Structures are given as C-alpha cells and as structure tokens.
Amino acid sequence: MRVHENTKVAGIFPLSSYGVQGQAQLPSFRVLGVRVHAVQMSDVVERLRSWIDSPQAITRYVAVTGMHGIAESRQDQQFRRVLNTADLVVPDGMPLVWLGRFQNFPLRHRVCGAELMDNFCRETGAAYRHFFYGGAPGVADQLAQALRKKYGIVIAGTYTPPFRALTAAEEDELSNLVEETSPDVFWVGLSTPKQEKWMYEHRQMLTVPVMLGVGAAFDMNSGNLRRAPKWMQDNGLEWLFRLVSEPRRLWRRYLVTIPQAVWFVCMELFQL
C-alpha cells in the first residue's frame, strides 16, 4: 500500500439503459440475461468524464465484460445481478461486438480494459486523481508509475489487498485512505467475477465518483503481461494467445466455461 500526491488538482433483445439525469440514455442489448451497453471507446471515456465532473456525490461502477463474464453469470445468479446493477457494462470481447452487430448496433471494436485505461489516461492526463487497487504485490505501484511517466497522471494512491476478504480493520483502513486521498477514478484489478462483486459491495462504502473493474489491465499496462498481436485482438483470437501463454490457469475458462455459454447463446439466438 502506498499513498501518493495529495494535491487535488437467451434471443438477444434491444434494451435501453437507465440514464443519469441530464444525460442521454445509452443503448444496450441482452446476452443470456445480462445487459451489455452498445458503446465504443469514445462513448465510455466521455461518460466517465461526465460522471467525475458531475456535482452529484454518487459512486458508480463499470464492468468491463467479455464472454467469460457472461459465462460466469449464467452459473451465478448473484453475479448476474451484480452485472445488471452496474452503471455501465462494456463489451470487452469480439463475440459481444458481433452479437451487438446482429442487433444492428454499429459496433466496430471491443472496449478492452487495458485499452480503456490507457485511452482514458492519455486523454485526461493530469486532470483527475487515480487510485489503483489490486494486482500482485508491487504491480499496482508499478502500473501507477508507468502511467504517470507515460501520461502525467496524478496518483492518489495504491493498495494491494491480500488474497482473501479484507478484515474489518483493513476495510476501515482502505475507507480512510480513500477519504484522505480523494481519488476521482478507482481502478480495480481482481479478475472476474471477484472484482465486479467487490465493486458492488463497496459502491456505498467508498467516496469516489467511479470504479472500474479492469482485471488483467494491471499486468498488461504495467508491462508484466504481453498482449496478443493486433490482428489476433481484432479478430477475436486474443483468448487463444492467452490460453497458450497461461494454459494451466486459463484452460477451464476457455475450453469449458465459455464454450458452454456460447452454446446457450446460440440456442437463445435461434429461440430454442
């Protein structure tokens, strides 16, 4: 843990999301009961900035979700509820982009967590204060310093949680730290579905405009995890690159859990 600068500088059906007062509602569609917003990178960055700049003292959270998240939600009703409660669920995966196109949404690219973090930091620079929660020991600090060097972001703090639920004392420590450092953006890197459930549970406990669950973005943007070649990312094959890179950890996700969900999506599409 470290504190930094303290200067405040089932078929798939179209569905309209509820909107923030004064903002246009974002279009969305459902996949196996999960609402996914039909948004692109620029839409997400714009919405994040509007939330942070809003005078309303509300904590919102963003789920960056691919087919893995959809698959997990099919087996976990609580997690599905967490996703559908999120203020924004962005399509991190070409299968979700393709499903959005099937419903006539003009989606061209997925909204990958690592790219969302990179784009937001590049476009906003030192305008906002960032807090990084998660990752293996030292990764949050490494990520924060890499983004500060690259884009001049302001670091409010970092926190590496233990590989277990926080104790009551640790929860108080984290709440006090967030209160003292006043971050505008709270990045969470705990992997799906843990990070989404964590944001849901803490959305009324932490004073921060927006939380984002970005998983592997901590390792990718800190340089600890190599990404797939661009052609694989653009053609929905990054999963294969990650499977080959980490077979023991990811084989069940990509060879069992997600294929099962894809089967049910196909049945849903054809109303079977």
C-alpha positions as CSV (number, residue, x, y, z in Angstrom):
1,M,0.0,0.0,0.0
2,R,1.3,3.5,-0.8
3,V,-0.2,7.0,-0.8
4,H,1.0,9.5,-3.4
5,E,0.3,13.1,-4.3
6,N,-2.3,14.8,-2.1
7,T,-2.9,17.8,-4.2
8,K,-6.5,17.9,-5.5
9,V,-5.7,19.0,-8.9
10,A,-31.2,-16.0,-24.0
11,G,-32.6,-14.3,-28.0
12,I,-30.8,-11.1,-27.6
13,F,-33.2,-8.2,-27.1
14,P,-32.6,-4.5,-27.5
15,L,-32.9,-2.7,-24.2
16,S,-32.5,1.0,-23.2
17,S,-30.4,1.5,-20.1
18,Y,-31.5,3.9,-17.4
19,G,-29.6,7.1,-17.7
20,V,-28.1,9.7,-15.4
21,Q,-30.2,12.8,-15.0
22,G,-29.3,15.2,-17.8
23,Q,-27.6,12.6,-19.9
24,A,-28.8,10.6,-22.9
25,Q,-29.5,7.0,-22.2
26,L,-27.1,4.5,-23.6
27,P,-28.4,1.8,-26.0
28,S,-28.0,-1.8,-24.8
29,F,-28.8,-5.4,-25.6
30,R,-29.1,-8.6,-23.5
31,V,-27.0,-11.7,-23.7
32,L,-28.1,-14.6,-21.5
33,G,-29.9,-12.2,-19.2
34,V,-27.0,-9.7,-18.9
35,R,-27.4,-6.2,-20.2
36,V,-24.5,-5.1,-22.3
37,H,-24.2,-1.4,-23.4
38,A,-23.7,-0.9,-27.1
39,V,-20.8,1.6,-26.7
40,Q,-17.4,2.2,-28.1
41,M,-14.2,3.6,-26.5
42,S,-15.1,7.3,-27.1
43,D,-18.5,6.8,-25.6
44,V,-17.1,5.3,-22.4
45,V,-14.4,7.9,-21.9
46,E,-17.0,10.7,-22.4
47,R,-19.4,9.1,-19.9
48,L,-16.6,8.6,-17.3
49,R,-15.6,12.2,-17.6
50,S,-19.2,13.4,-17.2
51,W,-19.6,11.2,-14.0
52,I,-16.4,12.6,-12.5
53,D,-17.3,16.2,-13.3
54,S,-20.9,15.8,-12.0
55,P,-21.7,17.6,-8.8
56,Q,-23.7,14.6,-7.7
57,A,-22.0,12.6,-4.9
58,I,-22.7,9.2,-6.3
59,T,-20.3,6.2,-6.7
60,R,-20.8,4.4,-10.0
61,Y,-19.1,1.3,-11.2
62,V,-18.2,-0.1,-14.6
63,A,-18.0,-3.7,-15.6
64,V,-15.7,-4.5,-18.5
65,T,-17.2,-7.8,-19.6
66,G,-16.4,-10.4,-22.2
67,M,-17.9,-13.9,-22.8
68,H,-16.1,-15.0,-19.6
69,G,-18.3,-12.7,-17.6
70,I,-21.4,-13.8,-19.4
71,A,-20.5,-17.4,-18.9
72,E,-19.9,-16.9,-15.1
73,S,-23.2,-15.1,-14.8
74,R,-25.1,-18.0,-16.3
75,Q,-24.0,-20.2,-13.4
76,D,-24.1,-17.5,-10.7
77,Q,-27.4,-15.5,-10.3
78,Q,-25.8,-13.2,-7.8
79,F,-23.1,-12.2,-10.2
80,R,-25.7,-11.7,-12.9
81,R,-27.5,-9.3,-10.6
82,V,-24.1,-7.5,-9.9
83,L,-23.6,-7.0,-13.7
84,N,-27.1,-5.8,-14.3
85,T,-26.8,-3.3,-11.4
86,A,-23.6,-1.8,-12.9
87,D,-23.9,1.7,-14.3
88,L,-22.1,0.6,-17.4
89,V,-21.3,-2.8,-18.9
90,V,-18.9,-2.5,-21.8
91,P,-18.3,-5.2,-24.5
92,D,-14.8,-6.5,-23.8
93,G,-14.7,-9.2,-26.4
94,M,-15.4,-9.6,-30.2
95,P,-18.2,-12.1,-29.6
96,L,-20.2,-9.4,-27.8
97,V,-19.4,-7.0,-30.6
98,W,-20.6,-9.5,-33.1
99,L,-23.8,-10.0,-31.1
100,G,-24.3,-6.3,-30.9
101,R,-23.9,-6.0,-34.7
102,F,-26.5,-8.8,-35.0
103,Q,-28.9,-6.4,-33.3
104,N,-28.0,-3.6,-35.7
105,F,-25.8,-1.7,-33.3
106,P,-22.8,-0.1,-35.3
107,L,-20.1,-1.6,-33.1
108,R,-16.7,-1.7,-34.7
109,H,-14.3,-2.6,-31.8
110,R,-14.4,-4.1,-28.4
111,V,-13.8,-1.9,-25.3
112,C,-10.8,-3.8,-23.8
113,G,-10.0,-2.9,-20.2
114,A,-6.3,-2.3,-20.8
115,E,-7.1,0.0,-23.8
116,L,-9.8,1.8,-21.8
117,M,-7.3,2.5,-19.0
118,D,-4.7,3.6,-21.5
119,N,-7.1,5.8,-23.5
120,F,-8.6,7.5,-20.5
121,C,-5.2,8.3,-19.0
122,R,-3.9,9.6,-22.3
123,E,-6.9,11.8,-23.0
124,T,-7.3,13.2,-19.5
125,G,-3.6,13.4,-18.4
126,A,-3.3,15.2,-15.0
127,A,-7.0,16.3,-14.9
128,Y,-8.0,13.6,-12.4
129,R,-6.6,11.6,-9.5
130,H,-6.2,7.9,-9.9
131,F,-6.3,5.1,-7.3
132,F,-5.1,1.5,-8.2
133,Y,-6.5,-1.4,-6.1
134,G,-5.5,-5.0,-6.8
135,G,-2.8,-6.9,-8.6
136,A,0.1,-9.0,-7.2
137,P,2.4,-7.3,-4.7
138,G,4.1,-4.3,-6.3
139,V,2.1,-4.4,-9.5
140,A,-0.3,-1.5,-8.6
141,D,2.7,0.7,-7.8
142,Q,4.5,-0.3,-11.0
143,L,1.3,0.4,-13.0
144,A,0.8,3.8,-11.4
145,Q,4.3,4.9,-12.0
146,A,4.3,3.6,-15.6
147,L,1.1,5.6,-16.4
148,R,2.4,8.7,-14.6
149,K,5.6,8.6,-16.7
150,K,3.7,8.0,-19.9
151,Y,0.8,10.4,-19.5
152,G,1.5,12.6,-16.4
153,I,-1.5,11.3,-14.4
154,V,-1.9,12.2,-10.8
155,I,-1.7,9.3,-8.4
156,A,-3.9,9.4,-5.3
157,G,-2.7,6.0,-4.0
158,T,-2.3,2.3,-4.5
159,Y,-3.4,-0.7,-2.4
160,T,-2.5,-4.4,-2.8
161,P,-5.1,-6.4,-1.0
162,P,-4.4,-9.9,0.5
163,F,-5.6,-13.0,-1.4
164,R,-8.7,-13.2,0.9
165,A,-11.6,-11.0,2.1
166,L,-10.5,-7.8,3.9
167,T,-10.8,-7.8,7.7
168,A,-13.0,-5.1,9.3
169,A,-9.8,-3.3,10.3
170,E,-8.5,-3.4,6.7
171,E,-11.8,-2.2,5.4
172,D,-11.6,0.8,7.7
173,E,-8.0,1.4,6.7
174,L,-9.0,1.4,3.0
175,S,-12.0,3.6,3.5
176,N,-9.9,6.1,5.4
177,L,-7.2,6.1,2.8
178,V,-9.7,6.8,0.0
179,E,-11.3,9.5,2.1
180,E,-7.9,11.1,2.7
181,T,-6.6,10.9,-0.9
182,S,-9.8,11.9,-2.7
183,P,-9.4,9.9,-5.9
184,D,-11.6,10.6,-8.9
185,V,-11.1,7.2,-10.6
186,F,-10.7,3.9,-8.7
187,W,-9.2,1.1,-10.8
188,V,-9.9,-2.4,-9.6
189,G,-7.8,-5.3,-10.8
190,L,-9.0,-8.5,-9.1
191,S,-10.2,-10.6,-12.1
192,T,-13.8,-11.6,-13.0
193,P,-16.2,-12.2,-11.1
194,K,-14.3,-11.1,-7.9
195,Q,-13.8,-7.5,-9.0
196,E,-17.4,-6.9,-10.0
197,K,-18.7,-8.3,-6.8
198,W,-16.2,-6.2,-4.9
199,M,-17.3,-3.0,-6.6
200,Y,-20.9,-3.8,-6.0
201,E,-20.3,-4.4,-2.3
202,H,-18.2,-1.3,-1.9
203,R,-20.2,1.2,-4.0
204,Q,-21.7,2.8,-1.0
205,M,-18.7,2.4,1.3
206,L,-16.1,4.4,-0.7
207,T,-16.2,8.1,-1.6
208,V,-15.2,8.1,-5.3
209,P,-17.1,9.1,-8.4
210,V,-16.4,6.0,-10.4
211,M,-14.9,2.5,-10.0
212,L,-13.8,0.3,-13.0
213,G,-13.0,-3.4,-12.9
214,V,-10.3,-4.0,-15.5
215,G,-8.7,-7.3,-14.4
216,A,-5.6,-8.1,-16.5
217,A,-5.1,-4.5,-17.4
218,F,-3.0,-4.1,-14.3
219,D,-0.5,-6.7,-15.6
220,M,-0.8,-5.6,-19.3
221,N,-0.3,-1.9,-18.7
222,S,2.5,-2.3,-16.2
223,G,4.4,-4.4,-18.7
224,N,4.2,-7.7,-16.8
225,L,1.9,-9.4,-19.3
226,R,2.4,-9.4,-23.1
227,R,-0.7,-8.8,-25.2
228,A,-1.7,-10.7,-28.3
229,P,-0.7,-9.3,-31.8
230,K,-3.1,-6.7,-33.1
231,W,-4.5,-9.0,-35.8
232,M,-5.5,-11.5,-33.1
233,Q,-7.1,-8.9,-30.9
234,D,-9.1,-7.5,-33.9
235,N,-10.4,-11.0,-35.0
236,G,-11.5,-12.3,-31.6
237,L,-8.4,-14.5,-31.1
238,E,-6.7,-12.9,-28.0
239,W,-8.3,-15.7,-25.9
240,L,-6.1,-18.2,-27.9
241,F,-3.0,-16.2,-27.3
242,R,-3.7,-16.0,-23.5
243,L,-4.6,-19.7,-23.4
244,V,-1.3,-20.6,-25.0
245,S,0.5,-18.2,-22.6
246,E,-1.1,-19.4,-19.4
247,P,-2.6,-22.9,-20.1
248,R,-2.7,-24.2,-16.5
249,R,-4.6,-21.1,-15.2
250,L,-6.9,-20.5,-18.2
251,W,-7.7,-23.8,-19.8
252,R,-11.0,-24.3,-17.9
253,R,-12.2,-20.8,-18.7
254,Y,-11.6,-21.0,-22.5
255,L,-12.2,-24.7,-23.1
256,V,-15.1,-25.4,-20.8
257,T,-16.9,-22.4,-19.3
258,I,-17.0,-20.1,-22.3
259,P,-17.9,-22.8,-24.9
260,Q,-20.8,-23.8,-22.7
261,A,-22.1,-20.2,-22.6
262,V,-21.6,-19.9,-26.4
263,W,-23.8,-23.0,-26.9
264,F,-26.6,-21.4,-24.8
265,V,-26.2,-18.1,-26.7
266,C,-26.7,-19.9,-30.0
267,M,-29.8,-21.6,-28.6
268,E,-31.0,-18.2,-27.4
269,L,-30.4,-16.6,-30.8
270,F,-32.5,-19.3,-32.5
271,Q,-35.1,-19.2,-29.7
272,L,-34.5,-22.9,-28.8
